[in-house]
């Protein structure tokens, strides 16, 4: 990389006699310069060799570090493997050549394999193509995108909405768009990772209140009154615990202390509340929540894509500043067309929500009667079965798969250490026999493990 540079002395403008008198000085100067250049070249060459050796050493060290960490994950029972499904997503799926009942999908309304939605996606492929190869503001906005954004806003009783490629991106782009170092963000300690990462990207001062603790939230609101803006951020439904944020109390505190409320509705939109408008509807504060974030990838057909819905000026500013929106491709047309159909189904088939509520009640009560420790709100279709030990939870999940029940164990860092659980998710598409089989499966597998027991003593 480095070359020894030999420079010719500049032509002199002095007279010959004057130049001759300086010969000795020039020779000394040249020798000195040569010595410095040679020595510098040797040092730089040595540095290059050292850098090359260090780079190789770092490469090998990284491999060793990763292998050691993976080994530890496996030993502690928290290493995650991916089961391969060879059928469409639905209640009865196929994995490893075995037909099993799926109790771990976010398919709350059973719409993932709905034929009307599939047909809507196919029609949109014919009318609007496969993809757009562009971000929204260049040439990636079709009439369907605007139609879906209007429908989402109306569904949540908001003025406008903006689509993102995922709900994670929606949360990642939201907070940094509005909040500066003059502001404060106040977050429930068990909020989803996408909220946590979104908060990290902004410059606001960060505060966490104890999970669902309104006294702790009020304490922080009192201590942060000098902030320019304050956002209270919470999940509507906490996906690992199956409990609900008390939005009526949160909104009341926000009003009292002139703060704004941000609610992530990913595990509530479409099925919670009388007509599926989520936790704001459940707590009677639909028009009072300032910002709602949600997804098209769970109850709403299970495709992909997320959104923020709020006032017009909020959405307009997000279109100008939200980096995940500005620098990500548009949602594929087929997903947009299918999602439009989803909202029609939710409005016209209220029996789906009613059936989900019935199934949730039957399963929760059946598991509690069998002696299992069940977490969360009794009305929540997310049913965490508390186990405690991470390795035991993983083993139980594998045994349940052999019983024909597909569930997944969750442990640290997804949940706190020592609080591992098997999360069961109920769907409107589950039949009474499916629920009974799952309860029986848990009971049978539990008998194989006597200490520690996943059931209450």
C-alpha positions in Angstrom: 0.0 0.0 0.0 2.9 2.3 0.8 5.7 3.5 -1.5 9.0 5.1 -0.7 8.7 8.5 -2.4 11.9 10.0 -3.7 11.5 13.6 -4.6 13.8 15.6 -6.8 14.9 18.8 -5.1 13.3 21.8 -6.7 15.2 23.8 -9.3 17.1 26.6 -7.6 16.6 30.2 -8.6 19.9 31.1 -6.9 23.1 32.0 -8.6 25.7 29.3 -9.3 28.1 30.6 -6.7 25.3 30.8 -4.1 24.1 27.3 -5.0 27.6 25.9 -4.8 28.0 27.3 -1.3 24.9 25.3 -0.2 25.9 21.9 -1.6 27.0 20.5 1.7 23.8 21.6 3.4 21.7 20.1 0.6 23.5 16.7 0.9 22.9 16.6 4.7 19.3 17.6 4.2 18.8 14.9 1.5 20.4 12.2 3.6 18.3 13.2 6.5 15.1 13.1 4.3 16.1 9.7 2.9 16.6 8.4 6.4 13.2 9.6 7.6 11.5 8.2 4.5 13.2 4.8 4.7 12.4 4.5 8.4 8.8 5.6 7.8 8.4 3.1 5.1 9.7 0.3 7.4 7.3 1.3 10.1 4.3 1.5 7.8 5.2 -1.9 6.3 5.3 -3.4 9.7 1.9 -1.9 10.6 0.4 -3.4 7.4 1.7 -6.9 8.3 0.4 -6.5 11.9 -3.0 -5.4 10.6 -3.2 -8.4 8.3 -2.3 -10.8 11.1 -4.8 -9.2 13.5 -7.6 -9.4 10.9 -7.0 -13.1 10.5 -6.9 -13.5 14.3 -10.2 -11.5 14.6 -11.9 -13.7 12.0 -11.0 -16.9 13.9 -11.9 -15.3 17.2 -15.4 -14.3 16.0 -16.0 -17.9 14.9 -14.9 -19.2 18.3 -17.1 -16.7 20.1 -20.2 -17.5 18.1 -19.7 -21.3 18.5 -19.3 -20.9 22.2 -22.4 -18.8 22.5 -24.5 -21.2 20.4 -23.2 -24.1 22.5 -24.4 -22.3 25.6 -27.8 -21.6 24.0 -28.2 -25.3 23.4 -27.1 -26.3 26.8 -29.6 -24.0 28.5 -32.4 -25.1 26.3 -33.1 -21.7 24.6 -31.6 -22.5 21.2 -34.3 -22.0 18.6 -35.0 -24.4 15.7 -37.4 -23.9 12.9 -39.9 -26.6 12.1 -40.7 -27.0 8.5 -44.3 -26.8 7.4 -45.3 -28.4 4.1 -48.9 -27.2 4.0 -50.8 -23.9 4.0 -51.1 -22.1 7.3 -54.4 -23.4 8.9 -55.7 -25.3 11.9 -54.5 -28.7 10.7 -51.0 -28.4 9.2 -48.3 -30.9 8.1 -44.8 -30.9 9.5 -42.2 -33.7 9.1 -44.8 -35.9 7.4 -47.1 -35.6 10.4 -50.5 -33.9 10.6 -50.8 -31.8 13.7 -53.2 -29.3 15.2 -51.7 -25.8 15.1 -52.0 -23.9 18.4 -49.3 -21.4 18.0 -50.2 -19.2 15.0 -51.4 -15.6 15.1 -54.3 -16.8 13.0 -56.9 -15.6 15.5 -59.9 -15.4 13.1 -58.8 -18.4 10.9 -58.4 -16.2 7.8 -55.0 -17.4 6.7 -56.5 -20.0 4.3 -59.8 -18.2 3.7 -60.7 -18.9 0.0 -62.3 -15.5 -0.5 -59.1 -13.8 0.5 -57.0 -16.1 -1.6 -59.2 -15.3 -4.6 -58.9 -11.6 -4.0 -55.1 -11.9 -4.0 -55.2 -13.8 -7.3 -57.5 -11.2 -8.9 -55.1 -8.5 -7.8 -52.2 -10.3 -9.4 -54.0 -10.1 -12.7 -55.1 -6.4 -12.4 -52.1 -4.9 -10.6 -49.2 -7.2 -11.2 -46.7 -9.0 -8.8 -44.6 -6.1 -7.4 -43.7 -2.5 -7.9 -39.9 -2.4 -7.7 -40.0 0.9 -6.1 -40.6 2.9 -2.9 -43.9 4.7 -2.5 -42.8 8.3 -3.4 -41.0 7.3 -6.6 -43.4 5.0 -8.5 -44.6 2.6 -5.9 -48.1 3.9 -5.0 -51.1 2.3 -6.7 -54.7 3.2 -6.3 -55.1 0.1 -4.1 -52.5 1.3 -1.6 -54.5 4.6 -1.1 -57.8 2.7 -0.9 -56.4 0.4 1.8 -55.0 3.3 3.8 -58.4 5.0 3.7 -60.1 1.8 4.8 -57.7 1.3 7.7 -58.2 4.9 8.9 -62.0 4.5 8.8 -61.8 1.1 10.7 -59.9 2.8 13.6 -61.9 6.0 13.4 -58.8 8.0 12.5 -58.2 10.6 9.8 -55.5 8.9 7.8 -53.1 5.9 7.8 -49.7 5.0 6.3 -48.6 1.5 5.2 -45.2 0.0 6.0 -43.6 -3.3 4.9 -44.0 -4.6 8.5 -45.3 -3.4 11.8 -41.8 -3.6 13.1 -40.8 -1.1 10.5 -43.8 1.1 11.4 -42.6 1.2 15.1 -39.0 1.6 14.0 -39.8 4.7 11.9 -42.3 6.3 14.2 -40.5 7.6 17.3 -37.4 9.1 15.6 -39.7 11.0 13.2 -41.2 13.1 16.0 -39.1 13.0 19.1 -35.9 14.9 19.9 -33.6 15.3 22.9 -36.1 17.8 24.3 -38.8 15.1 24.5 -39.6 12.1 26.7 -40.8 8.6 25.8 -42.5 6.6 28.6 -42.8 2.9 27.9 -44.3 -0.2 29.6 -41.4 -2.4 30.7 -42.8 -5.4 28.8 -43.4 -3.7 25.5 -42.7 -5.6 22.2 -39.1 -5.6 20.8 -40.2 -3.4 17.9 -41.2 -0.6 20.3 -38.0 -1.0 22.3 -35.9 -0.8 19.1 -37.9 2.2 17.8 -37.4 4.0 21.0 -33.6 3.4 20.8 -33.5 5.1 17.4 -34.9 8.4 18.7 -33.1 10.9 20.8 -35.7 11.4 23.5 -35.1 10.7 27.1 -36.3 7.2 27.9 -38.4 6.1 30.9 -39.9 2.7 31.7 -42.8 2.1 34.1 -43.5 -1.2 35.8 -45.8 -3.4 33.8 -49.4 -2.2 33.9 -48.5 -0.1 37.0 -50.5 3.1 36.7 -49.1 4.6 39.8 -45.6 4.2 38.4 -46.7 5.7 35.1 -48.1 8.7 36.9 -44.9 9.2 38.9 -42.9 9.4 35.7 -45.4 11.8 34.2 -45.0 14.1 37.2 -41.2 13.9 36.9 -41.0 14.7 33.2 -43.3 17.8 33.0 -40.5 19.9 31.6 -40.2 17.9 28.4 -41.4 19.5 25.2 -43.4 16.4 24.1 -44.2 13.2 26.0 -45.3 10.0 24.4 -46.7 7.1 26.4 -46.0 3.8 24.5 -47.7 0.5 25.2 -48.8 -2.7 23.7 -52.6 -3.1 23.6 -52.2 -6.8 24.2 -49.0 -8.2 25.5 -48.2 -11.2 23.4 -46.1 -13.2 25.9 -48.3 -12.6 28.8 -51.9 -12.5 27.4 -52.9 -9.4 29.4 -54.3 -6.0 28.3 -53.1 -2.5 28.8 -55.7 -0.5 30.8 -56.1 2.1 28.1 -58.9 4.0 29.8 -56.5 4.7 32.7 -53.6 5.4 30.4 -55.6 7.9 28.3 -56.9 9.6 31.5 -53.3 10.1 32.7 -52.2 11.3 29.3 -54.9 14.0 29.4 -54.1 15.0 32.9 -50.4 15.5 32.2 -50.7 16.7 28.5 -49.1 13.6 27.1 -49.8 11.6 23.9 -50.7 7.8 23.7 -49.2 5.3 21.3 -50.7 1.8 21.2 -49.3 -1.2 19.4 -52.4 -3.2 18.4 -50.8 -6.1 16.5 -52.3 -8.8 18.8 -55.7 -7.1 19.1 -56.7 -5.7 15.7 -59.5 -7.6 14.1 -60.8 -9.6 17.0 -60.6 -7.7 20.3 -63.6 -5.5 21.2 -67.2 -5.9 20.1 -66.4 -5.4 16.3 -62.7 -6.1 16.3 -61.4 -2.6 16.7 -59.0 -3.7 19.4 -58.1 -2.5 22.9 -59.3 1.1 22.3 -62.8 -0.2 21.5 -62.6 -2.7 24.5 -61.9 0.2 26.8 -64.1 2.8 25.1 -61.3 5.2 24.0 -61.2 4.7 20.3 -61.2 8.4 19.5 -58.9 9.3 22.3 -55.8 7.2 21.5 -53.5 9.5 19.5 -51.4 6.9 17.5 -52.2 3.3 16.6 -49.7 0.9 15.2 -50.8 -2.5 13.9 -50.2 -5.3 11.3 -51.8 -7.0 8.4 -49.8 -10.1 9.3 -51.7 -11.6 12.2 -55.5 -11.7 12.5 -56.0 -9.8 9.3 -55.2 -12.7 7.0 -51.6 -13.4 8.1 -49.9 -11.9 5.1 -47.4 -9.1 5.8 -47.3 -5.3 6.2 -47.9 -2.9 9.0 -49.4 0.6 9.5 -49.7 3.7 11.6 -53.1 5.4 11.8 -53.6 8.8 13.3 -54.4 12.5 12.4 -53.7 13.7 8.9 -50.8 15.9 9.8 -49.1 13.0 11.7 -49.4 10.7 8.7 -48.3 13.4 6.3 -45.1 14.0 8.3 -44.4 10.3 8.5 -44.5 10.2 4.7 -41.8 12.9 4.6 -39.6 11.6 7.4 -40.1 8.0 8.4 -37.0 6.2 7.0 -38.4 2.6 6.8 -41.2 4.1 4.7 -39.0 6.2 2.5 -36.4 3.5 1.8 -38.4 0.3 1.6 -40.4 -1.1 -1.3 -44.1 -0.8 -1.4 -46.3 -3.7 -0.1 -47.0 -6.1 -2.9 -50.3 -5.5 -4.7 -51.6 -9.0 -4.0 -51.3 -8.5 -0.3 -53.0 -5.1 -0.6 -55.9 -6.5 -2.6 -56.3 -9.4 -0.2 -56.2 -7.1 2.9 -59.1 -5.0 1.5 -61.1 -8.2 1.4 -60.2 -9.0 5.0 -61.7 -5.8 6.3 -64.9 -6.6 4.5 -65.1 -10.0 6.1 -64.5 -8.6 9.6 -67.3 -6.1 9.1 -69.7 -8.6 7.7 -69.0 -11.8 9.7 -69.2 -10.9 13.4 -69.6 -14.6 14.2 -65.9 -15.0 13.8 -65.2 -12.8 16.8 -68.0 -14.5 18.8 -66.6 -18.0 18.0 -63.1 -16.9 19.0 -64.4 -15.6 22.4 -66.2 -18.9 23.0 -63.1 -21.0 22.1 -61.0 -18.9 24.4 -63.3 -19.3 27.3 -63.5 -23.1 26.8 -59.8 -23.6 26.5 -58.7 -21.4 29.4 -61.3 -22.9 31.8 -60.4 -26.4 30.7 -56.7 -25.9 31.3 -57.3 -24.3 34.7 -59.5 -27.2 35.7 -56.8 -29.6 34.7 -54.5 -27.8 37.2 -52.3 -25.7 34.9 -51.1 -22.2 35.8 -52.5 -20.0 33.1 -51.3 -16.4 32.7 -53.1 -13.3 31.3 -56.6 -12.0 31.0 -59.4 -14.6 30.9 -60.8 -13.0 27.6 -57.4 -13.2 25.8 -56.9 -15.9 23.1 -53.2 -15.8 23.9 -52.9 -18.4 26.6 -49.5 -18.7 28.2 -49.0 -22.0 30.1 -46.5 -21.2 32.8 -43.6 -23.7 33.1 -40.7 -21.8 34.6 -37.7 -23.8 33.6 -36.6 -23.2 30.0 -35.2 -26.6 29.2 -38.4 -28.3 30.6 -40.6 -26.0 28.6 -38.7 -27.0 25.4 -39.0 -30.7 26.2 -42.7 -30.4 26.9 -43.3 -28.7 23.6 -41.5 -31.5 21.7 -43.5 -34.1 23.6 -46.7 -32.3 22.7 -45.8 -32.4 19.0 -45.7 -36.2 19.3 -49.2 -35.9 20.7 -50.2 -34.0 17.5 -50.3 -30.6 19.2 -48.1 -27.9 17.6 -47.0 -25.4 20.2 -43.7 -23.5 20.9 -41.9 -22.9 24.2 -40.7 -19.3 24.9 -37.8 -18.5 27.3 -35.2 -15.8 27.9 -34.6 -13.4 26.3 -38.2 -13.4 24.9 -39.5 -13.6 28.5 -37.6 -13.0 31.8 -35.2 -15.7 33.0 -36.9 -18.4 35.0 -40.3 -17.6 33.6 -40.4 -19.9 30.5 -43.8 -20.8 29.2 -45.6 -22.5 26.3 -47.8 -20.0 24.5 -51.0 -21.4 23.2 -53.0 -19.3 20.7 -56.7 -19.9 20.1 -58.4 -19.4 16.8 -62.0 -19.0 15.7 -61.4 -21.9 13.4 -60.6 -24.4 16.2 -63.4 -27.0 16.7 -64.5 -28.2 20.2 -62.7 -31.5 19.6 -59.5 -29.6 18.8 -59.6 -27.8 22.1 -60.3 -31.0 24.0 -57.4 -32.8 22.3 -55.0 -30.0 23.3 -56.1 -30.1 26.9 -55.8 -33.9 27.0 -52.4 -33.6 25.3 -51.1 -31.2 27.9 -52.4 -33.4 30.7 -50.8 -36.6 29.2 -47.4 -35.0 28.6 -47.4 -33.5 32.1 -47.7 -36.9 33.6 -44.3 -37.7 32.1 -42.7 -35.0 34.2 -43.1 -35.0 37.9 -40.4 -32.5 39.0 -40.6 -29.6 38.6 -44.3 -29.8 37.8 -45.8 -27.4 35.2 -49.0 -27.7 37.1 -50.0 -25.9 40.3 -49.4 -27.9 43.4 
